[in-house]
Amino acid sequence: MPPALNPAQRSAASADIHSPLLILAGAGTGKTSTLLARIRFLLESRNVEARNVLTISFTRSAAKELRDRLRRDIPTAKDLCVNTFHSLALKICRAFVDRLPVEEGGGLT
């Protein structure tokens, strides 16, 4: 773990890998750094494949920042999925559009 993390952040970054993890904190509290440390922990210490890690952010700017920092700091994370809630939902709908009850003339954008 990076030494810059505080005890609560270190705990979140190295939490049990068999349970989902939700990080809730205010602006400027180190959420992105904690997520980056968590992803590094999963990929490097627990040998989790990047394609098996799903990272969801609320805003596009936060997702972009996370993607940019991942590419810069953790090259093995290139196949990692980083989305907003909305973009992930749209990807899922597009992947299963043939199973959705879409009226004629309707569609996904």
TORKOL-4160 file (C-alpha; in steps of 0.2 Angstrom, whole numbers, padded with zeros to 4 digits, m for minus):
109
<pt num="1" X="0000" Y="0000" Z="0000"/>
<pt num="2" X="0006" Y="0018" Z="m0003"/>
<pt num="3" X="0012" Y="0026" Z="0013"/>
<pt num="4" X="0002" Y="0042" Z="0009"/>
<pt num="5" X="m0015" Y="0033" Z="0013"/>
<pt num="6" X="m0022" Y="0035" Z="0031"/>
<pt num="7" X="m0027" Y="0020" Z="0041"/>
<pt num="8" X="m0045" Y="0020" Z="0035"/>
<pt num="9" X="m0040" Y="0021" Z="0017"/>
<pt num="10" X="m0027" Y="0007" Z="0019"/>
<pt num="11" X="m0041" Y="m0003" Z="0027"/>
<pt num="12" X="m0052" Y="0000" Z="0012"/>
<pt num="13" X="m0038" Y="m0003" Z="m0001"/>
<pt num="14" X="m0034" Y="m0020" Z="0007"/>
<pt num="15" X="m0051" Y="m0026" Z="0012"/>
<pt num="16" X="m0058" Y="m0044" Z="0009"/>
<pt num="17" X="m0058" Y="m0047" Z="m0010"/>
<pt num="18" X="m0073" Y="m0059" Z="m0009"/>
<pt num="19" X="m0085" Y="m0044" Z="m0004"/>
<pt num="20" X="m0090" Y="m0029" Z="m0014"/>
<pt num="21" X="m0082" Y="m0013" Z="m0008"/>
<pt num="22" X="m0091" Y="0004" Z="m0007"/>
<pt num="23" X="m0081" Y="0020" Z="m0004"/>
<pt num="24" X="m0091" Y="0035" Z="0002"/>
<pt num="25" X="m0082" Y="0051" Z="0006"/>
<pt num="26" X="m0083" Y="0069" Z="0003"/>
<pt num="27" X="m0073" Y="0079" Z="m0009"/>
<pt num="28" X="m0054" Y="0080" Z="m0007"/>
<pt num="29" X="m0054" Y="0065" Z="0005"/>
<pt num="30" X="m0043" Y="0053" Z="m0006"/>
<pt num="31" X="m0057" Y="0042" Z="m0014"/>
<pt num="32" X="m0047" Y="0041" Z="m0030"/>
<pt num="33" X="m0031" Y="0037" Z="m0022"/>
<pt num="34" X="m0039" Y="0024" Z="m0011"/>
<pt num="35" X="m0048" Y="0016" Z="m0027"/>
<pt num="36" X="m0031" Y="0016" Z="m0036"/>
<pt num="37" X="m0023" Y="0008" Z="m0021"/>
<pt num="38" X="m0037" Y="m0005" Z="m0020"/>
<pt num="39" X="m0035" Y="m0009" Z="m0039"/>
<pt num="40" X="m0016" Y="m0011" Z="m0037"/>
<pt num="41" X="m0019" Y="m0022" Z="m0022"/>
<pt num="42" X="m0031" Y="m0033" Z="m0032"/>
<pt num="43" X="m0020" Y="m0034" Z="m0048"/>
<pt num="44" X="m0003" Y="m0036" Z="m0040"/>
<pt num="45" X="m0006" Y="m0044" Z="m0023"/>
<pt num="46" X="m0021" Y="m0055" Z="m0026"/>
<pt num="47" X="m0018" Y="m0059" Z="m0045"/>
<pt num="48" X="m0035" Y="m0053" Z="m0050"/>
<pt num="49" X="m0036" Y="m0050" Z="m0069"/>
<pt num="50" X="m0040" Y="m0032" Z="m0074"/>
<pt num="51" X="m0055" Y="m0038" Z="m0084"/>
<pt num="52" X="m0063" Y="m0045" Z="m0068"/>
<pt num="53" X="m0063" Y="m0028" Z="m0059"/>
<pt num="54" X="m0078" Y="m0016" Z="m0061"/>
<pt num="55" X="m0075" Y="0002" Z="m0055"/>
<pt num="56" X="m0090" Y="0013" Z="m0055"/>
<pt num="57" X="m0091" Y="0032" Z="m0052"/>
<pt num="58" X="m0105" Y="0044" Z="m0052"/>
<pt num="59" X="m0098" Y="0058" Z="m0063"/>
<pt num="60" X="m0090" Y="0057" Z="m0080"/>
<pt num="61" X="m0076" Y="0068" Z="m0074"/>
<pt num="62" X="m0072" Y="0057" Z="m0060"/>
<pt num="63" X="m0072" Y="0041" Z="m0071"/>
<pt num="64" X="m0061" Y="0050" Z="m0083"/>
<pt num="65" X="m0049" Y="0055" Z="m0069"/>
<pt num="66" X="m0048" Y="0037" Z="m0063"/>
<pt num="67" X="m0045" Y="0030" Z="m0080"/>
<pt num="68" X="m0031" Y="0043" Z="m0084"/>
<pt num="69" X="m0023" Y="0039" Z="m0067"/>
<pt num="70" X="m0025" Y="0021" Z="m0069"/>
<pt num="71" X="m0016" Y="0022" Z="m0086"/>
<pt num="72" X="m0002" Y="0032" Z="m0079"/>
<pt num="73" X="0001" Y="0023" Z="m0063"/>
<pt num="74" X="m0005" Y="0005" Z="m0066"/>
<pt num="75" X="m0001" Y="m0001" Z="m0084"/>
<pt num="76" X="m0008" Y="m0018" Z="m0080"/>
<pt num="77" X="m0025" Y="m0010" Z="m0078"/>
<pt num="78" X="m0028" Y="m0006" Z="m0096"/>
<pt num="79" X="m0042" Y="m0019" Z="m0098"/>
<pt num="80" X="m0051" Y="m0013" Z="m0082"/>
<pt num="81" X="m0069" Y="m0007" Z="m0084"/>
<pt num="82" X="m0071" Y="0011" Z="m0077"/>
<pt num="83" X="m0088" Y="0018" Z="m0080"/>
<pt num="84" X="m0102" Y="0030" Z="m0073"/>
<pt num="85" X="m0118" Y="0022" Z="m0067"/>
<pt num="86" X="m0127" Y="0028" Z="m0082"/>
<pt num="87" X="m0114" Y="0023" Z="m0095"/>
<pt num="88" X="m0113" Y="0005" Z="m0088"/>
<pt num="89" X="m0132" Y="0004" Z="m0088"/>
<pt num="90" X="m0132" Y="0009" Z="m0107"/>
<pt num="91" X="m0118" Y="m0003" Z="m0111"/>
<pt num="92" X="m0128" Y="m0017" Z="m0103"/>
<pt num="93" X="m0144" Y="m0012" Z="m0112"/>
<pt num="94" X="m0134" Y="m0011" Z="m0129"/>
<pt num="95" X="m0127" Y="m0029" Z="m0126"/>
<pt num="96" X="m0144" Y="m0036" Z="m0122"/>
<pt num="97" X="m0155" Y="m0025" Z="m0133"/>
<pt num="98" X="m0162" Y="m0040" Z="m0142"/>
<pt num="99" X="m0170" Y="m0045" Z="m0125"/>
<pt num="100" X="m0177" Y="m0028" Z="m0121"/>
<pt num="101" X="m0195" Y="m0024" Z="m0124"/>
<pt num="102" X="m0192" Y="m0010" Z="m0136"/>
<pt num="103" X="m0207" Y="m0003" Z="m0146"/>
<pt num="104" X="m0206" Y="0000" Z="m0164"/>
<pt num="105" X="m0197" Y="0016" Z="m0168"/>
<pt num="106" X="m0189" Y="0016" Z="m0151"/>
<pt num="107" X="m0171" Y="0013" Z="m0147"/>
<pt num="108" X="m0156" Y="0016" Z="m0137"/>
<pt num="109" X="m0145" Y="0031" Z="m0140"/>
